[in-house]
Amino acid sequence: MSDHTTNGGVQPRTKTRGEERADSIKTPSRVELAERVTALERELAEAQAKNEEHLYNWQRSAADFANFKRRTDEERAAVGQFSNAILIGKLLAVLDDFDRALDAVPDEQVTNPWVEGMELVERKLRTVLESEGVTAIEAVGQPFDPNIHEAVVHEPTTEHPDNQVIGELQRGYRLHDRVLRPSLVRVANNPKEQ
C-alpha cells in the first residue's frame, strides 16, 4: 500500500523553513521601489556633494601649506642672507685695510716675501667673499647712480661728462643683488655757462 491517500490526490508537501521565510518576506510594490530608488539617489547626491566639498577643502589646505612652506623657506633664506650681510659688512672694513696697506707699500718692498704673504691673504679673503656672492661695484667712468654711489665730492671739471664718477674714495660692494655698501665717489660737475 502507498502512503498517499486514496481520494485521488497527493498529500500536500510541507514547506521547508527557507520557503516559509521567503513567503513571509513582503515584496515591495513598484511605487515603494521607486521611492526607495529616489531616496538612495538623493543620499548619493548628498554624499557626492560632501565628497566634492571635502576634496576642495583638502586641495585648499594643501595649497595653503605649500604657500606657507614657500614663505618660510624664503624667510629663512632672507634671514640667512641678512645675517651673512652683517658679518660680510664687518669683513669689508678688513678688506679696505688690506687695500690701503698694500697701496702704501713702497716700490722697493713689493717683492718682499712678507708683502707677498699679505697679498695672498688679501686675495684669499676676497675669494671667500666672492664665493658668498659679494661683488665690487664698478664706479670710475660710470654715470653717477645714487642707488649704488654716494657722492662725497662734486668736482668742477670740463674734462669729464657731467655727473660721471671720476674717482673712488671707498669701494662699494653688493651681496647678490642687494647693495651692502655704496661706493664713496668723486663726481664730475660741469660748470654752467652764464
C-alpha positions in Angstrom: 0.0 0.0 0.0 1.1 3.5 -0.6 1.4 6.5 1.7 -0.9 8.5 -0.5 -4.5 8.9 0.2 -6.9 7.1 -2.0 -9.2 10.0 -2.7 -7.3 10.7 -5.9 -4.9 13.3 -4.8 -1.4 13.6 -3.5 -0.9 14.6 0.1 0.3 18.2 0.2 4.0 18.6 0.8 5.2 20.5 3.8 7.2 23.7 3.2 10.8 24.0 4.2 11.9 26.7 6.6 13.5 28.6 3.7 10.3 28.5 1.7 8.4 29.7 4.8 10.8 32.6 5.2 10.6 33.5 1.5 6.8 33.5 1.7 6.9 35.8 4.8 9.1 38.4 3.1 6.8 41.1 1.8 7.6 42.0 -1.8 7.6 45.8 -2.2 5.4 47.4 -4.8 6.8 49.3 -7.8 5.8 52.6 -6.1 7.8 51.6 -2.9 10.8 50.6 -5.1 10.7 53.9 -7.0 10.5 55.8 -3.7 13.5 53.8 -2.3 15.5 54.5 -5.5 14.7 58.2 -5.3 15.8 58.2 -1.6 19.0 56.4 -2.5 19.8 58.8 -5.4 19.2 61.7 -3.1 21.6 60.2 -0.5 24.2 59.6 -3.3 23.9 63.2 -4.5 24.4 64.4 -0.9 27.4 62.1 -0.4 28.9 63.3 -3.7 28.4 66.9 -2.7 30.1 66.3 0.6 32.9 64.5 -1.2 33.4 67.5 -3.5 33.4 69.8 -0.5 36.0 67.7 1.3 38.1 67.5 -1.8 38.0 71.2 -2.3 38.9 71.8 1.4 41.8 69.3 1.1 43.1 70.9 -2.0 42.9 74.4 -0.4 44.7 73.1 2.7 47.4 71.6 0.5 47.8 74.8 -1.4 47.9 76.8 1.9 50.5 74.5 3.3 52.6 74.8 0.1 52.4 78.6 0.2 53.3 78.5 4.0 56.3 76.3 3.3 57.5 78.5 0.4 57.1 81.7 2.6 59.0 80.1 5.5 61.8 78.9 3.2 62.1 82.4 1.7 62.1 84.0 5.1 64.7 81.5 6.3 66.9 82.3 3.3 66.4 86.1 3.8 67.4 85.8 7.5 70.5 83.8 6.5 71.4 86.4 3.9 70.8 89.2 6.4 73.0 87.6 9.0 75.6 87.0 6.3 75.3 90.6 5.3 76.2 91.8 8.8 79.3 89.7 9.0 80.3 90.5 5.5 79.9 94.2 6.2 82.3 93.9 9.0 84.8 92.0 6.8 84.7 94.7 4.2 86.4 97.0 6.7 89.2 94.5 6.9 89.4 94.2 3.2 89.6 98.1 3.0 92.5 98.0 5.4 94.3 95.4 3.3 93.8 97.6 0.2 95.2 100.7 2.0 98.1 98.8 3.4 99.0 97.2 0.0 98.6 100.6 -1.8 101.1 102.1 0.7 103.9 99.6 0.2 106.9 101.3 -1.2 108.0 100.1 -4.7 111.3 98.6 -3.4 109.3 96.4 -0.9 106.8 94.9 -3.5 108.8 91.7 -3.8 109.4 91.3 -0.1 108.0 87.9 1.0 106.1 89.4 3.8 104.3 91.8 1.4 103.6 88.9 -0.9 102.1 86.9 2.0 99.8 89.9 2.8 98.7 89.9 -0.9 97.9 86.2 -0.7 95.8 86.7 2.5 94.0 89.6 0.8 93.2 87.5 -2.3 92.0 84.7 -0.1 89.7 87.0 1.8 88.4 88.4 -1.5 87.9 84.9 -2.9 85.9 83.8 0.2 83.7 86.9 -0.1 83.1 86.3 -3.8 82.1 82.7 -3.1 79.4 84.1 -0.7 78.0 86.3 -3.5 79.9 89.6 -2.8 80.9 91.6 -5.8 82.6 95.0 -6.1 80.5 97.9 -7.6 82.1 99.4 -10.7 82.3 103.1 -10.2 85.0 105.0 -12.0 83.9 106.1 -15.5 80.2 105.2 -14.8 77.4 107.7 -14.7 76.6 108.6 -11.1 73.8 106.4 -9.7 72.5 107.3 -6.2 71.4 103.7 -5.7 75.0 102.4 -5.7 77.2 105.5 -5.3 77.5 108.1 -2.6 78.8 111.4 -3.9 81.4 112.8 -1.4 82.9 115.4 -3.7 81.4 117.3 -6.7 84.4 118.3 -8.6 84.1 121.2 -11.1 85.6 120.0 -14.4 85.1 120.1 -18.1 87.4 117.1 -18.8 84.6 114.6 -18.0 80.9 114.5 -18.8 78.6 115.9 -16.2 77.6 113.5 -13.4 80.3 110.9 -14.3 82.2 109.2 -11.5 85.8 110.4 -11.8 87.3 108.9 -8.6 86.5 106.3 -6.0 87.4 107.0 -2.3 86.0 103.8 -1.0 84.9 100.8 -3.0 81.3 99.7 -2.7 80.0 96.1 -2.6 76.9 94.1 -3.4 75.7 90.9 -1.9 73.9 89.2 -4.8 71.5 92.0 -5.9 71.5 94.0 -2.7 73.9 96.9 -2.1 75.9 96.2 1.1 77.8 99.4 0.9 77.6 102.2 -1.7 80.8 103.4 -3.4 82.1 106.7 -2.0 82.9 108.7 -5.1 84.0 112.0 -6.7 81.6 113.2 -9.3 82.3 115.5 -12.3 80.3 118.7 -12.2 80.5 120.7 -15.4 80.3 124.5 -14.8 77.1 126.0 -16.1 77.7 128.6 -18.9 76.4 132.1 -18.0 
